[in-house]
Amino acid sequence: MFGSILELQVEVKQVFSDQFSFIQIFQKREVDYKSMDKLPYVNSYKDLLVYTKSRDLSRKIFRISKDFPSDEIYSLTSQIRRSSRSVGAQIAEAWAKRFYKRHFISKLTDSDAEVNETEHWIKIAHDCGYMDQENTLILTDACREIGRLLGGMINKADIFCEKKPS
């Protein structure tokens, strides 16, 4: 069903120095899925790749936003943290509603909207000088990857949606 999919697996290692921290990206891996049979079975939303990536994104944003100015605590800092955390929450809600395809898709589109909002706030933080170019690229790439995964789930909702148990 799928051709060869190049999956960029981003492993992030945070390195602390005396005055700043930086993030290193490494390891590219090609994953070949010839059929849906080779995809691992998912028992819970916690097993979804998109969910784990959304949690990683929110953790990275939390760490980076700790260095935002204190006068941004109730505006940019709060907004970027809330939107990034909402991505995973919407995925969890979508999973709970997977017995109803339209509800499932609706929650996934809400999650996708939160990813876009998060990407917007990342760009604003960069524009304001609160985030360096390297972190901005890492976080926006993560947002785009999550968006692609959500799009795939939306387009193949039938695979995820089950008949309601009797």
Backbone hydrogen bonds, N-H to C=O, Kabsch-Sander energy under -0.5 kcal/mol:
donor,donor_aa,acceptor,acceptor_aa,energy
5,I,31,V,-1.2
6,L,4,S,-0.6
7,E,5,I,-0.9
7,E,29,R,-0.7
8,L,6,L,-0.7
9,Q,7,E,-1.0
10,V,8,L,-0.8
11,E,9,Q,-0.8
11,E,26,F,-1.2
12,V,10,V,-0.6
13,K,11,E,-0.5
13,K,24,Q,-1.2
14,Q,12,V,-0.5
15,V,13,K,-0.6
15,V,22,F,-2.0
17,S,20,F,-2.0
22,F,15,V,-1.6
24,Q,13,K,-1.4
26,F,11,E,-0.8
29,R,7,E,-1.1
31,V,5,I,-1.3
31,V,29,R,-0.5
33,Y,3,G,-0.6
33,Y,31,V,-0.6
34,K,32,D,-0.7
38,K,35,S,-1.4
39,L,36,M,-1.3
43,N,41,Y,-0.5
47,D,44,S,-1.7
48,L,45,Y,-1.4
52,T,48,L,-2.1
53,K,49,L,-2.4
54,S,50,V,-1.8
55,R,51,Y,-2.1
56,D,52,T,-2.2
57,L,53,K,-2.3
58,S,54,S,-2.2
59,R,55,R,-2.2
60,K,56,D,-2.5
61,I,57,L,-2.6
62,F,58,S,-2.2
63,R,59,R,-2.4
64,I,60,K,-2.7
65,S,61,I,-2.8
66,K,62,F,-0.8
66,K,63,R,-0.7
67,D,64,I,-1.5
68,F,65,S,-1.5
72,E,69,P,-1.9
73,I,70,S,-1.5
75,S,72,E,-1.5
77,T,72,E,-1.9
78,S,72,E,-0.7
79,Q,75,S,-2.9
80,I,76,L,-2.7
81,R,77,T,-1.9
82,R,78,S,-2.6
83,S,79,Q,-2.6
84,S,80,I,-1.9
85,R,81,R,-2.1
86,S,82,R,-1.7
87,V,83,S,-0.9
88,G,84,S,-0.7
89,A,85,R,-1.4
90,Q,86,S,-2.6
91,I,87,V,-1.6
92,A,88,G,-2.4
93,E,89,A,-2.2
94,A,90,Q,-2.4
95,W,91,I,-2.3
96,A,92,A,-1.7
97,K,93,E,-1.2
97,K,94,A,-0.5
98,R,95,W,-1.4
100,Y,97,K,-2.0
101,K,99,F,-0.5
103,H,100,Y,-0.6
104,F,97,K,-0.6
104,F,100,Y,-2.5
105,I,101,K,-2.8
106,S,102,R,-2.2
107,K,103,H,-2.5
108,L,104,F,-2.1
109,T,105,I,-2.4
110,D,106,S,-1.8
111,S,107,K,-2.2
112,D,108,L,-2.3
113,A,109,T,-2.1
114,E,110,D,-2.0
115,V,111,S,-2.0
116,N,112,D,-2.1
117,E,113,A,-2.3
118,T,114,E,-2.7
119,E,115,V,-2.4
120,H,116,N,-2.1
121,W,117,E,-2.4
122,I,118,T,-2.3
123,K,119,E,-2.0
124,I,120,H,-2.2
125,A,121,W,-2.7
126,H,122,I,-2.1
127,D,123,K,-2.7
128,C,124,I,-2.2
129,G,126,H,-1.6
130,Y,125,A,-2.6
131,M,125,A,-0.8
136,T,132,D,-2.2
137,L,133,Q,-2.5
138,I,134,E,-2.3
139,L,135,N,-2.7
140,T,136,T,-2.6
141,D,137,L,-2.4
142,A,138,I,-1.9
143,C,139,L,-2.3
144,R,140,T,-2.4
145,E,141,D,-2.3
146,I,142,A,-2.4
147,G,143,C,-2.5
148,R,144,R,-2.2
149,L,145,E,-2.4
150,L,146,I,-2.7
151,G,147,G,-2.4
152,G,148,R,-2.2
153,M,149,L,-2.0
154,I,150,L,-2.6
155,N,151,G,-2.6
156,K,152,G,-1.5
157,A,154,I,-1.2
159,I,156,K,-1.6
160,F,156,K,-0.8
160,F,157,A,-0.7
161,C,157,A,-2.5
162,E,98,R,-0.6
